[in-house]
Amino acid sequence: MIDKLKEIKKRFEEVSHLIIQPESMADMKAYAKLNKEYKELEKIVRKYEEYEQLLSNIESAREVLRTEKDPDFREMAKAELDELQPKQEALEEEIKQLLIPKDPNDSKNVILEIRAGAGGDEASLFAGDLMRMYQRFAEQQGWKVELIDYTEGTAGGYKEIICSVSGEDVYGMLKYESGVHRVQRVPATETQGRIHTSVASVAVLPEAEEVEVELNMNDIRKDTFCSSGPGGQSVNTTYSAVRLTHIPTGLVVSCQDEKSQIKNFEKALKVLRSRLYEIELQKQHEAIDSQRRSMVGSGDRSDKIRTYNYPQSRVTDHRIGLTVYNLPSVMDGNIGEFIEQLRIADNAERLKEGAGA
């Protein structure tokens, strides 16, 4: 492990030098790549420096025990050693986790898409509940959520809602949310008190940067239309809403959240770029899947990943078999326990894969 850390520190010093060179700053693609590598290596290097300092302090305490005759000094050294040694084990575990090969998309912002599935109005209401859950979680993380497009359900909630989420390690945390979410509860309109099952699908797409997906504007047809829904006097009077069609793939993206056509165009372009990026990622994943399939890292939107049972106040994640009985808290955005356990399971898979390599 120490040899690997030394190599990483050496590479970090190289990147630190390269990133300030004029030729790197002149090439946006190269600069973005170096900047990303710098941030990733910096976390490991800072932890390695902390580890080196800790080892130095442990060795100093041992040296006192070996050479010092004074009982007071020996007692102080022993107390320091008792405090430092557990820290060494904890720090080594942290470093091992940091050394696990990372998904290169973990540090990206995301496009979050929630769609009502089977269950009619109840599915739309549940999609709205999921959106609120993610908004609350984003607030806890200090992330920024921006609405891009939505279609409201006839009884409330959303048939579909799309937004962008930006902040630190957004994709790394939210990627495990992709898939089918199932709710079991008695709808407000149910007179017999029967429990209904409805579903909503969640897609978490890493936001693609311009340097990663080159869009040919000749391949995009732009249509404008009047916004619908809340928005003040400008609604239905100006052609501010934008619909983009990517002719080669047939992908269609709409945005009507902003009053400005230019801002709606920029947001729609961001979604289109991310969807095209996801298509490329899927091709890569299919190639990897022929060799290995991680149970938690797949992000397949057709997989049923979690059930929210209201009568029992129970939430179950089917991928790791984790069940909690605090549904109101989960729906209020407290999904950190699920994400942490999914991360641990995913890292265990990666460690196993590394050991088998």
C-alpha positions in Angstrom: 0.0 0.0 0.0 2.8 2.4 0.9 4.5 1.9 -2.6 1.2 2.7 -4.3 0.8 5.8 -2.1 4.3 7.0 -3.0 3.5 6.5 -6.8 0.3 8.5 -6.3 2.1 11.3 -4.5 4.7 11.4 -7.3 1.9 11.7 -9.9 0.2 14.4 -7.9 3.3 16.5 -8.0 3.6 16.0 -11.7 0.0 17.0 -12.3 0.5 20.0 -9.9 3.3 21.1 -12.2 1.5 20.4 -15.5 -1.8 22.1 -14.6 -0.1 25.6 -14.4 1.7 25.3 -17.7 0.5 27.7 -20.4 0.0 24.9 -23.0 -2.3 23.0 -20.6 -4.4 26.1 -19.9 -4.7 26.8 -23.6 -6.2 23.4 -24.3 -9.6 23.3 -22.4 -10.0 19.5 -22.9 -6.5 18.8 -21.5 -7.0 21.3 -18.7 -10.3 19.8 -17.6 -8.8 16.3 -17.5 -5.8 17.5 -15.4 -8.0 19.5 -13.0 -10.2 16.5 -12.4 -7.2 14.2 -11.8 -5.7 16.8 -9.5 -8.8 16.9 -7.3 -9.0 13.1 -7.1 -5.3 12.6 -6.3 -5.3 15.5 -3.7 -7.8 13.6 -1.4 -5.5 10.6 -1.4 -2.3 12.6 -1.0 -3.6 14.6 1.9 -4.8 11.4 3.7 -1.3 9.9 3.0 0.4 12.9 4.5 -1.8 12.6 7.6 -0.9 8.8 7.8 2.8 9.6 7.5 2.6 12.1 10.4 0.7 9.6 12.5 3.3 6.9 11.9 6.0 9.4 12.8 4.2 10.2 16.1 3.8 6.4 16.9 7.5 5.8 16.2 8.4 8.8 18.5 6.3 7.3 21.3 7.9 3.9 20.9 11.3 5.4 21.0 10.5 7.1 24.3 9.4 3.7 25.7 12.6 2.1 24.4 15.0 4.7 25.8 13.4 6.7 28.5 13.8 5.7 32.2 11.6 8.4 33.7 8.3 6.8 34.7 6.2 9.9 34.0 7.6 10.2 30.5 7.0 6.5 29.9 3.4 6.8 31.1 2.8 9.8 28.8 4.3 7.9 25.8 2.2 4.8 26.6 -1.0 6.9 26.8 -0.1 8.5 23.5 0.5 5.1 21.9 -2.8 3.8 23.2 -4.5 6.7 21.6 -2.6 6.7 18.3 -2.7 3.0 17.4 -6.5 2.7 16.9 -6.3 5.8 14.7 -3.7 4.0 12.5 -6.1 1.2 11.8 -9.0 3.5 11.0 -6.8 5.7 8.8 -5.5 2.6 6.9 -9.1 1.5 6.3 -9.9 5.0 5.0 -6.9 4.9 2.6 -7.9 1.5 1.3 -11.3 2.8 0.5 -9.8 5.8 -1.3 -7.5 3.5 -3.4 -10.4 1.5 -4.8 -10.7 2.3 -8.5 -13.4 5.0 -8.8 -16.1 5.5 -11.3 -14.8 8.4 -13.3 -18.2 10.0 -13.3 -18.6 10.1 -9.5 -17.6 13.8 -9.2 -20.0 14.9 -11.9 -23.3 16.8 -11.5 -26.4 14.9 -12.6 -29.6 15.1 -14.6 -32.3 13.5 -12.4 -35.4 12.2 -14.2 -38.4 10.8 -12.4 -41.3 9.2 -14.3 -44.6 7.8 -13.0 -45.1 4.2 -14.1 -48.0 1.7 -13.4 -50.5 2.9 -10.9 -52.3 5.9 -12.6 -52.8 9.0 -10.4 -51.2 7.3 -7.4 -48.0 6.7 -9.4 -47.8 10.4 -10.3 -48.3 11.3 -6.6 -45.5 8.9 -5.7 -43.2 10.5 -8.3 -43.9 13.8 -6.6 -43.1 12.3 -3.2 -39.8 11.0 -4.6 -38.9 14.4 -6.1 -39.5 16.0 -2.7 -37.3 13.3 -1.0 -34.4 14.0 -3.4 -34.8 17.8 -2.9 -34.6 17.4 0.9 -31.6 15.1 0.6 -29.9 17.7 -1.8 -30.6 20.4 0.8 -28.8 18.3 3.4 -25.8 17.9 1.1 -25.7 21.6 0.2 -26.4 20.8 -3.5 -28.3 23.0 -5.9 -31.4 21.7 -7.7 -32.7 23.3 -10.9 -36.0 22.4 -12.5 -35.7 21.7 -16.3 -39.1 20.3 -17.4 -42.2 18.6 -15.9 -45.6 17.3 -16.7 -48.0 17.4 -13.8 -50.3 14.5 -12.9 -54.0 15.0 -13.1 -54.5 14.5 -9.4 -51.2 16.1 -8.3 -47.6 15.0 -8.4 -45.8 14.5 -11.7 -46.1 12.2 -14.7 -42.6 13.2 -15.4 -40.1 15.7 -13.9 -36.5 16.5 -14.9 -34.1 18.6 -13.0 -30.3 19.1 -12.7 -28.5 18.6 -9.4 -25.1 20.2 -8.9 -22.6 20.0 -6.1 -19.8 17.8 -4.8 -19.8 14.1 -5.7 -23.5 14.2 -6.8 -23.3 11.3 -9.2 -21.2 9.3 -6.8 -24.0 9.4 -4.2 -27.2 9.5 -6.4 -26.2 6.9 -9.0 -27.5 4.1 -6.8 -31.0 5.6 -7.0 -31.5 4.6 -10.7 -34.1 2.0 -11.1 -37.8 1.3 -10.3 -39.1 2.5 -6.9 -42.3 0.7 -5.7 -44.8 2.1 -3.2 -47.5 0.2 -1.3 -50.2 2.3 0.4 -53.9 3.1 0.6 -54.6 5.9 -1.9 -56.7 8.9 -0.6 -59.4 8.0 -3.2 -59.7 4.4 -2.0 -62.9 3.9 -0.1 -62.4 0.2 0.9 -59.1 0.8 2.5 -57.3 -1.5 0.1 -53.5 -1.2 -0.4 -52.4 -0.4 -3.9 -49.0 -0.9 -5.5 -47.7 1.8 -7.8 -44.2 2.4 -9.3 -42.1 5.3 -10.5 -38.8 5.0 -12.3 -35.7 7.1 -11.5 -32.9 7.8 -13.9 -29.7 9.5 -12.7 -27.5 10.6 -15.6 -24.0 12.0 -15.2 -24.0 15.5 -16.7 -21.8 15.4 -19.7 -19.4 18.3 -20.3 -18.9 19.9 -23.7 -15.4 18.4 -24.0 -16.9 14.9 -23.6 -19.8 15.0 -26.1 -19.4 16.9 -29.3 -22.8 18.0 -30.6 -23.2 18.9 -34.3 -25.8 21.7 -34.3 -26.8 20.6 -37.8 -28.0 17.4 -36.3 -30.4 19.2 -33.9 -33.9 20.6 -34.9 -35.1 23.3 -32.6 -38.8 24.1 -32.1 -40.3 26.7 -29.8 -43.7 26.7 -28.2 -45.7 28.5 -25.5 -45.0 27.4 -21.9 -47.8 25.8 -19.9 -48.2 25.6 -16.1 -47.3 28.2 -13.4 -45.1 31.0 -14.5 -47.0 34.3 -14.4 -48.2 36.6 -17.3 -45.7 35.4 -19.8 -47.2 31.9 -19.9 -49.0 31.0 -23.1 -48.1 34.4 -24.6 -44.4 34.0 -25.6 -42.6 31.2 -27.4 -40.1 30.7 -24.6 -40.3 26.9 -24.3 -37.9 24.9 -26.4 -38.0 21.4 -27.9 -34.8 19.9 -29.3 -34.8 16.8 -31.5 -31.5 15.0 -32.1 -32.1 13.7 -35.7 -29.5 10.8 -35.7 -30.9 9.2 -32.5 -34.5 10.5 -32.4 -34.0 11.8 -28.9 -36.4 14.6 -27.9 -35.8 17.1 -25.0 -38.0 19.9 -23.9 -37.5 22.7 -21.4 -40.1 25.3 -20.4 -39.0 26.3 -16.9 -37.3 29.6 -17.7 -39.0 32.7 -19.2 -36.0 33.2 -21.4 -35.9 31.1 -24.6 -32.1 31.2 -24.5 -31.9 29.8 -21.0 -34.4 27.1 -21.9 -32.3 26.2 -24.9 -29.1 25.9 -22.8 -30.9 23.7 -20.2 -32.4 21.5 -23.0 -28.9 21.2 -24.6 -27.5 20.1 -21.2 -30.1 17.3 -20.9 -29.6 16.2 -24.5 -25.8 16.0 -24.1 -26.2 13.9 -20.9 -28.6 11.5 -22.6 -26.2 11.0 -25.5 -23.4 10.5 -23.0 -25.6 7.9 -21.2 -26.0 6.0 -24.5 -22.2 5.7 -24.8 -21.9 4.7 -21.1 -24.5 1.9 -21.7 -22.4 0.5 -24.5 -19.3 0.5 -22.2 -21.3 -1.2 -19.4 -22.6 -3.9 -21.7 -19.0 -4.7 -22.7 -18.0 -4.9 -19.0 -21.1 -6.9 -18.1 -20.0 -9.8 -20.3 -17.2 -10.2 -17.8 -18.8 -9.0 -14.5 -22.0 -7.5 -13.2 -22.0 -5.6 -9.9 -25.2 -6.1 -8.0 -25.4 -2.5 -6.9 -23.5 -0.4 -9.4 -25.6 -1.3 -12.5 -28.0 1.6 -12.3 -30.4 -0.3 -14.6 -33.6 1.7 -14.7 -35.7 -1.5 -15.3 -34.6 -3.1 -12.0 -36.9 -2.9 -9.0 -34.6 -1.5 -6.4 -36.6 -0.3 -3.4 -40.1 -0.7 -1.9 -41.8 1.9 0.3 -44.5 0.2 2.4 -46.7 2.8 4.2 -48.9 0.6 6.4 -45.8 -1.0 8.0 -43.7 2.3 7.8 -41.1 0.0 6.0 -38.5 0.8 3.3 -36.6 -2.1 1.8 -33.7 -2.0 -0.6 -33.8 -5.2 -2.5 -30.2 -5.1 -3.8 -28.6 -5.3 -0.3 -31.5 -6.6 1.7 -31.6 -3.6 3.9 -34.9 -2.8 5.7 -35.6 0.2 7.9 -38.9 1.0 9.8 -38.8 4.8 9.6 -40.6 5.6 6.3 -41.6 9.2 7.2 -37.9 10.1 7.9 -36.8 8.5 4.6 -39.4 10.4 2.6 -38.2 13.5 4.3 -34.8 13.0 2.6 -33.0 10.9 5.1 -31.7 8.3 2.6 -28.1 8.5 3.6 -28.1 5.1 5.4 -29.2 3.4 2.1 -26.6 5.3 0.1 -23.8 4.5 2.6 -24.6 0.8 2.7 -24.9 0.6 -1.1 -21.5 2.3 -1.4 -20.0 -0.2 1.0 -21.4 -3.1 -0.9 -20.2 -1.6 -4.2 -16.7 -1.0 -2.8 -16.6 -4.6 -1.5 -17.4 -5.8 -5.0 -14.6 -3.6 -6.4 -12.1 -4.8 -3.7 -13.1 -8.4 -4.6 -12.6 -7.7 -8.3 -9.2 -6.1 -7.5 -8.1 -9.1 -5.5 -9.1 -11.5 -8.3 -7.3 -9.5 -10.9 
